[in-house]
Amino acid sequence: MSMRSLLGLIYDVSFTFRLVLRREILFVNGVGLTQVLSLGQMQQGSFFVDEANALIYIWPKDGTNISSADVEIGTRT
Protein backbone atom coordinates (compact mmCIF):
# COMPACT_ATOMS: atom_id res chain seq x y z
CA MET A 1 0.00 0.00 0.00
CA SER A 2 1.43 3.38 -0.92
CA MET A 3 0.31 6.79 0.28
CA ARG A 4 1.01 10.19 -1.15
CA SER A 5 0.13 13.62 0.12
CA LEU A 6 -2.19 15.62 -2.09
CA LEU A 7 -3.13 18.69 -0.08
CA GLY A 8 -1.31 18.89 3.22
CA LEU A 9 -3.25 16.52 5.47
CA ILE A 10 -5.17 14.83 2.65
CA TYR A 11 -3.70 11.61 1.28
CA ASP A 12 -4.61 9.14 -1.38
CA VAL A 13 -3.93 5.46 -0.92
CA SER A 14 -3.83 2.81 -3.61
CA PHE A 15 -5.46 -0.44 -2.52
CA THR A 16 -5.07 -3.86 -4.05
CA PHE A 17 -7.59 -5.48 -1.72
CA ARG A 18 -11.02 -6.24 -3.20
CA LEU A 19 -12.71 -5.83 0.19
CA VAL A 20 -12.05 -2.09 0.07
CA LEU A 21 -14.42 -1.88 -2.90
CA ARG A 22 -17.31 -3.38 -0.89
CA ARG A 23 -19.72 -1.01 0.81
CA GLU A 24 -22.34 -3.17 2.51
CA ILE A 25 -22.83 -3.52 6.25
CA LEU A 26 -25.09 -6.02 7.99
CA PHE A 27 -26.31 -6.38 11.58
CA VAL A 28 -28.32 -9.21 13.15
CA ASN A 29 -29.92 -8.26 16.48
CA GLY A 30 -27.56 -5.29 16.69
CA VAL A 31 -24.40 -7.36 16.18
CA GLY A 32 -22.28 -6.60 13.12
CA LEU A 33 -21.38 -9.49 10.86
CA THR A 34 -18.10 -9.74 8.94
CA GLN A 35 -18.32 -9.44 5.17
CA VAL A 36 -16.45 -12.03 3.11
CA LEU A 37 -15.67 -12.02 -0.60
CA SER A 38 -16.83 -15.51 -1.55
CA LEU A 39 -19.35 -18.11 -0.46
CA GLY A 40 -16.46 -20.44 0.34
CA GLN A 41 -15.13 -17.99 2.94
CA MET A 42 -18.39 -18.02 4.89
CA GLN A 43 -18.24 -18.87 8.57
CA GLN A 44 -20.39 -18.20 11.59
CA GLY A 45 -20.93 -14.45 12.01
CA SER A 46 -20.34 -13.53 8.37
CA PHE A 47 -22.20 -12.56 5.21
CA PHE A 48 -21.54 -12.62 1.47
CA VAL A 49 -23.09 -10.42 -1.22
CA ASP A 50 -23.69 -12.25 -4.52
CA GLU A 51 -24.33 -9.36 -6.89
CA ALA A 52 -24.68 -11.58 -9.97
CA ASN A 53 -27.70 -13.34 -8.44
CA ALA A 54 -28.95 -10.42 -6.28
CA LEU A 55 -28.58 -12.45 -3.06
CA ILE A 56 -27.08 -11.89 0.37
CA TYR A 57 -25.99 -15.01 2.24
CA ILE A 58 -26.08 -14.67 6.05
CA TRP A 59 -24.51 -17.08 8.55
CA PRO A 60 -25.59 -15.62 11.91
CA LYS A 61 -23.87 -16.26 15.21
CA ASP A 62 -24.77 -19.42 17.10
CA GLY A 63 -28.16 -19.37 18.82
CA THR A 64 -29.72 -16.79 16.49
CA ASN A 65 -33.26 -17.50 15.32
CA ILE A 66 -33.05 -15.73 11.96
CA SER A 67 -36.81 -15.93 11.39
CA SER A 68 -37.44 -13.63 14.36
CA ALA A 69 -34.15 -11.69 14.33
CA ASP A 70 -33.85 -7.99 13.58
CA VAL A 71 -31.75 -7.89 10.39
CA GLU A 72 -30.43 -4.53 9.20
CA ILE A 73 -28.65 -4.17 5.86
CA GLY A 74 -27.07 -0.90 4.85
CA THR A 75 -25.50 0.08 1.55
CA ARG A 76 -23.83 3.17 0.21
CA THR A 77 -25.18 4.48 -3.07
Phi and psi in radians as a Rosetta constraint file:
Dihedral C 1 N 2 CA 2 C 2 CIRCULARHARMONIC -2.130 0.35
Dihedral N 2 CA 2 C 2 N 3 CIRCULARHARMONIC 2.486 0.35
Dihedral C 2 N 3 CA 3 C 3 CIRCULARHARMONIC -2.097 0.35
Dihedral N 3 CA 3 C 3 N 4 CIRCULARHARMONIC 2.549 0.35
Dihedral C 3 N 4 CA 4 C 4 CIRCULARHARMONIC -2.438 0.35
Dihedral N 4 CA 4 C 4 N 5 CIRCULARHARMONIC 2.544 0.35
Dihedral C 4 N 5 CA 5 C 5 CIRCULARHARMONIC -1.408 0.35
Dihedral N 5 CA 5 C 5 N 6 CIRCULARHARMONIC 2.294 0.35
Dihedral C 5 N 6 CA 6 C 6 CIRCULARHARMONIC -1.783 0.35
Dihedral N 6 CA 6 C 6 N 7 CIRCULARHARMONIC -0.940 0.35
Dihedral C 6 N 7 CA 7 C 7 CIRCULARHARMONIC -2.397 0.35
Dihedral N 7 CA 7 C 7 N 8 CIRCULARHARMONIC 1.357 0.35
Dihedral C 7 N 8 CA 8 C 8 CIRCULARHARMONIC 1.187 0.35
Dihedral N 8 CA 8 C 8 N 9 CIRCULARHARMONIC -1.724 0.35
Dihedral C 8 N 9 CA 9 C 9 CIRCULARHARMONIC -1.650 0.35
Dihedral N 9 CA 9 C 9 N 10 CIRCULARHARMONIC 0.157 0.35
Dihedral C 9 N 10 CA 10 C 10 CIRCULARHARMONIC -1.804 0.35
Dihedral N 10 CA 10 C 10 N 11 CIRCULARHARMONIC 2.284 0.35
Dihedral C 10 N 11 CA 11 C 11 CIRCULARHARMONIC -2.219 0.35
Dihedral N 11 CA 11 C 11 N 12 CIRCULARHARMONIC 2.648 0.35
Dihedral C 11 N 12 CA 12 C 12 CIRCULARHARMONIC -1.969 0.35
Dihedral N 12 CA 12 C 12 N 13 CIRCULARHARMONIC 2.603 0.35
Dihedral C 12 N 13 CA 13 C 13 CIRCULARHARMONIC -2.300 0.35
Dihedral N 13 CA 13 C 13 N 14 CIRCULARHARMONIC 2.266 0.35
Dihedral C 13 N 14 CA 14 C 14 CIRCULARHARMONIC -1.588 0.35
Dihedral N 14 CA 14 C 14 N 15 CIRCULARHARMONIC 2.267 0.35
Dihedral C 14 N 15 CA 15 C 15 CIRCULARHARMONIC -1.977 0.35
Dihedral N 15 CA 15 C 15 N 16 CIRCULARHARMONIC 2.481 0.35
Dihedral C 15 N 16 CA 16 C 16 CIRCULARHARMONIC -1.951 0.35
Dihedral N 16 CA 16 C 16 N 17 CIRCULARHARMONIC 0.108 0.35
Dihedral C 16 N 17 CA 17 C 17 CIRCULARHARMONIC -1.673 0.35
Dihedral N 17 CA 17 C 17 N 18 CIRCULARHARMONIC 2.197 0.35
Dihedral C 17 N 18 CA 18 C 18 CIRCULARHARMONIC -1.093 0.35
Dihedral N 18 CA 18 C 18 N 19 CIRCULARHARMONIC -0.522 0.35
Dihedral C 18 N 19 CA 19 C 19 CIRCULARHARMONIC -1.070 0.35
Dihedral N 19 CA 19 C 19 N 20 CIRCULARHARMONIC -0.508 0.35
Dihedral C 19 N 20 CA 20 C 20 CIRCULARHARMONIC -1.091 0.35
Dihedral N 20 CA 20 C 20 N 21 CIRCULARHARMONIC -0.465 0.35
Dihedral C 20 N 21 CA 21 C 21 CIRCULARHARMONIC -1.388 0.35
Dihedral N 21 CA 21 C 21 N 22 CIRCULARHARMONIC -0.233 0.35
Dihedral C 21 N 22 CA 22 C 22 CIRCULARHARMONIC -1.387 0.35
Dihedral N 22 CA 22 C 22 N 23 CIRCULARHARMONIC 2.609 0.35
Dihedral C 22 N 23 CA 23 C 23 CIRCULARHARMONIC -2.412 0.35
Dihedral N 23 CA 23 C 23 N 24 CIRCULARHARMONIC 0.298 0.35
Dihedral C 23 N 24 CA 24 C 24 CIRCULARHARMONIC -1.598 0.35
Dihedral N 24 CA 24 C 24 N 25 CIRCULARHARMONIC 2.721 0.35
Dihedral C 24 N 25 CA 25 C 25 CIRCULARHARMONIC -2.487 0.35
Dihedral N 25 CA 25 C 25 N 26 CIRCULARHARMONIC 2.481 0.35
Dihedral C 25 N 26 CA 26 C 26 CIRCULARHARMONIC -2.460 0.35
Dihedral N 26 CA 26 C 26 N 27 CIRCULARHARMONIC 2.328 0.35
Dihedral C 26 N 27 CA 27 C 27 CIRCULARHARMONIC -2.172 0.35
Dihedral N 27 CA 27 C 27 N 28 CIRCULARHARMONIC 2.453 0.35
Dihedral C 27 N 28 CA 28 C 28 CIRCULARHARMONIC -2.134 0.35
Dihedral N 28 CA 28 C 28 N 29 CIRCULARHARMONIC 2.057 0.35
Dihedral C 28 N 29 CA 29 C 29 CIRCULARHARMONIC 0.927 0.35
Dihedral N 29 CA 29 C 29 N 30 CIRCULARHARMONIC 0.696 0.35
Dihedral C 29 N 30 CA 30 C 30 CIRCULARHARMONIC 1.413 0.35
Dihedral N 30 CA 30 C 30 N 31 CIRCULARHARMONIC 0.016 0.35
Dihedral C 30 N 31 CA 31 C 31 CIRCULARHARMONIC -1.834 0.35
Dihedral N 31 CA 31 C 31 N 32 CIRCULARHARMONIC 2.182 0.35
Dihedral C 31 N 32 CA 32 C 32 CIRCULARHARMONIC -1.250 0.35
Dihedral N 32 CA 32 C 32 N 33 CIRCULARHARMONIC 2.388 0.35
Dihedral C 32 N 33 CA 33 C 33 CIRCULARHARMONIC -1.730 0.35
Dihedral N 33 CA 33 C 33 N 34 CIRCULARHARMONIC 2.739 0.35
Dihedral C 33 N 34 CA 34 C 34 CIRCULARHARMONIC -1.575 0.35
Dihedral N 34 CA 34 C 34 N 35 CIRCULARHARMONIC 2.250 0.35
Dihedral C 34 N 35 CA 35 C 35 CIRCULARHARMONIC -1.432 0.35
Dihedral N 35 CA 35 C 35 N 36 CIRCULARHARMONIC 2.383 0.35
Dihedral C 35 N 36 CA 36 C 36 CIRCULARHARMONIC -2.062 0.35
Dihedral N 36 CA 36 C 36 N 37 CIRCULARHARMONIC 2.875 0.35
Dihedral C 36 N 37 CA 37 C 37 CIRCULARHARMONIC -1.720 0.35
Dihedral N 37 CA 37 C 37 N 38 CIRCULARHARMONIC -0.061 0.35
Dihedral C 37 N 38 CA 38 C 38 CIRCULARHARMONIC -2.652 0.35
Dihedral N 38 CA 38 C 38 N 39 CIRCULARHARMONIC 2.744 0.35
Dihedral C 38 N 39 CA 39 C 39 CIRCULARHARMONIC -1.078 0.35
Dihedral N 39 CA 39 C 39 N 40 CIRCULARHARMONIC -0.595 0.35
Dihedral C 39 N 40 CA 40 C 40 CIRCULARHARMONIC -1.172 0.35
Dihedral N 40 CA 40 C 40 N 41 CIRCULARHARMONIC -0.328 0.35
Dihedral C 40 N 41 CA 41 C 41 CIRCULARHARMONIC -1.548 0.35
Dihedral N 41 CA 41 C 41 N 42 CIRCULARHARMONIC -0.062 0.35
Dihedral C 41 N 42 CA 42 C 42 CIRCULARHARMONIC -1.061 0.35
Dihedral N 42 CA 42 C 42 N 43 CIRCULARHARMONIC 2.456 0.35
Dihedral C 42 N 43 CA 43 C 43 CIRCULARHARMONIC -2.639 0.35
Dihedral N 43 CA 43 C 43 N 44 CIRCULARHARMONIC 2.999 0.35
Dihedral C 43 N 44 CA 44 C 44 CIRCULARHARMONIC -0.962 0.35
Dihedral N 44 CA 44 C 44 N 45 CIRCULARHARMONIC 2.297 0.35
Dihedral C 44 N 45 CA 45 C 45 CIRCULARHARMONIC 1.477 0.35
Dihedral N 45 CA 45 C 45 N 46 CIRCULARHARMONIC 0.444 0.35
Dihedral C 45 N 46 CA 46 C 46 CIRCULARHARMONIC -2.326 0.35
Dihedral N 46 CA 46 C 46 N 47 CIRCULARHARMONIC 2.953 0.35
Dihedral C 46 N 47 CA 47 C 47 CIRCULARHARMONIC -2.546 0.35
Dihedral N 47 CA 47 C 47 N 48 CIRCULARHARMONIC 2.740 0.35
Dihedral C 47 N 48 CA 48 C 48 CIRCULARHARMONIC -2.352 0.35
Dihedral N 48 CA 48 C 48 N 49 CIRCULARHARMONIC 2.322 0.35
Dihedral C 48 N 49 CA 49 C 49 CIRCULARHARMONIC -1.744 0.35
Dihedral N 49 CA 49 C 49 N 50 CIRCULARHARMONIC 2.062 0.35
Dihedral C 49 N 50 CA 50 C 50 CIRCULARHARMONIC -1.789 0.35
Dihedral N 50 CA 50 C 50 N 51 CIRCULARHARMONIC 1.574 0.35
Dihedral C 50 N 51 CA 51 C 51 CIRCULARHARMONIC -1.128 0.35
Dihedral N 51 CA 51 C 51 N 52 CIRCULARHARMONIC -0.633 0.35
Dihedral C 51 N 52 CA 52 C 52 CIRCULARHARMONIC -1.047 0.35
Dihedral N 52 CA 52 C 52 N 53 CIRCULARHARMONIC -0.606 0.35
Dihedral C 52 N 53 CA 53 C 53 CIRCULARHARMONIC -1.905 0.35
Dihedral N 53 CA 53 C 53 N 54 CIRCULARHARMONIC 0.127 0.35
Dihedral C 53 N 54 CA 54 C 54 CIRCULARHARMONIC 0.937 0.35
Dihedral N 54 CA 54 C 54 N 55 CIRCULARHARMONIC 0.860 0.35
Dihedral C 54 N 55 CA 55 C 55 CIRCULARHARMONIC -2.255 0.35
Dihedral N 55 CA 55 C 55 N 56 CIRCULARHARMONIC 2.612 0.35
Dihedral C 55 N 56 CA 56 C 56 CIRCULARHARMONIC -2.102 0.35
Dihedral N 56 CA 56 C 56 N 57 CIRCULARHARMONIC 2.151 0.35
Dihedral C 56 N 57 CA 57 C 57 CIRCULARHARMONIC -1.646 0.35
Dihedral N 57 CA 57 C 57 N 58 CIRCULARHARMONIC 2.282 0.35
Dihedral C 57 N 58 CA 58 C 58 CIRCULARHARMONIC -2.160 0.35
Dihedral N 58 CA 58 C 58 N 59 CIRCULARHARMONIC 2.219 0.35
Dihedral C 58 N 59 CA 59 C 59 CIRCULARHARMONIC -2.051 0.35
Dihedral N 59 CA 59 C 59 N 60 CIRCULARHARMONIC 1.589 0.35
Dihedral C 59 N 60 CA 60 C 60 CIRCULARHARMONIC -1.209 0.35
Dihedral N 60 CA 60 C 60 N 61 CIRCULARHARMONIC 2.919 0.35
Dihedral C 60 N 61 CA 61 C 61 CIRCULARHARMONIC -1.154 0.35
Dihedral N 61 CA 61 C 61 N 62 CIRCULARHARMONIC 2.719 0.35
Dihedral C 61 N 62 CA 62 C 62 CIRCULARHARMONIC -0.943 0.35
Dihedral N 62 CA 62 C 62 N 63 CIRCULARHARMONIC 2.403 0.35
Dihedral C 62 N 63 CA 63 C 63 CIRCULARHARMONIC 1.534 0.35
Dihedral N 63 CA 63 C 63 N 64 CIRCULARHARMONIC 0.019 0.35
Dihedral C 63 N 64 CA 64 C 64 CIRCULARHARMONIC -1.493 0.35
Dihedral N 64 CA 64 C 64 N 65 CIRCULARHARMONIC 2.219 0.35
Dihedral C 64 N 65 CA 65 C 65 CIRCULARHARMONIC -1.615 0.35
Dihedral N 65 CA 65 C 65 N 66 CIRCULARHARMONIC 1.702 0.35
Dihedral C 65 N 66 CA 66 C 66 CIRCULARHARMONIC -1.110 0.35
Dihedral N 66 CA 66 C 66 N 67 CIRCULARHARMONIC -0.461 0.35
Dihedral C 66 N 67 CA 67 C 67 CIRCULARHARMONIC -1.223 0.35
Dihedral N 67 CA 67 C 67 N 68 CIRCULARHARMONIC -0.386 0.35
Dihedral C 67 N 68 CA 68 C 68 CIRCULARHARMONIC -2.035 0.35
Dihedral N 68 CA 68 C 68 N 69 CIRCULARHARMONIC 0.091 0.35
Dihedral C 68 N 69 CA 69 C 69 CIRCULARHARMONIC -1.341 0.35
Dihedral N 69 CA 69 C 69 N 70 CIRCULARHARMONIC 2.697 0.35
Dihedral C 69 N 70 CA 70 C 70 CIRCULARHARMONIC -1.556 0.35
Dihedral N 70 CA 70 C 70 N 71 CIRCULARHARMONIC 1.888 0.35
Dihedral C 70 N 71 CA 71 C 71 CIRCULARHARMONIC -1.879 0.35
Dihedral N 71 CA 71 C 71 N 72 CIRCULARHARMONIC 2.155 0.35
Dihedral C 71 N 72 CA 72 C 72 CIRCULARHARMONIC -2.070 0.35
Dihedral N 72 CA 72 C 72 N 73 CIRCULARHARMONIC 2.235 0.35
Dihedral C 72 N 73 CA 73 C 73 CIRCULARHARMONIC -2.168 0.35
Dihedral N 73 CA 73 C 73 N 74 CIRCULARHARMONIC 2.149 0.35
Dihedral C 73 N 74 CA 74 C 74 CIRCULARHARMONIC -2.046 0.35
Dihedral N 74 CA 74 C 74 N 75 CIRCULARHARMONIC 2.512 0.35
Dihedral C 74 N 75 CA 75 C 75 CIRCULARHARMONIC -2.349 0.35
Dihedral N 75 CA 75 C 75 N 76 CIRCULARHARMONIC 2.758 0.35
Dihedral C 75 N 76 CA 76 C 76 CIRCULARHARMONIC -1.818 0.35
Dihedral N 76 CA 76 C 76 N 77 CIRCULARHARMONIC 2.319 0.35
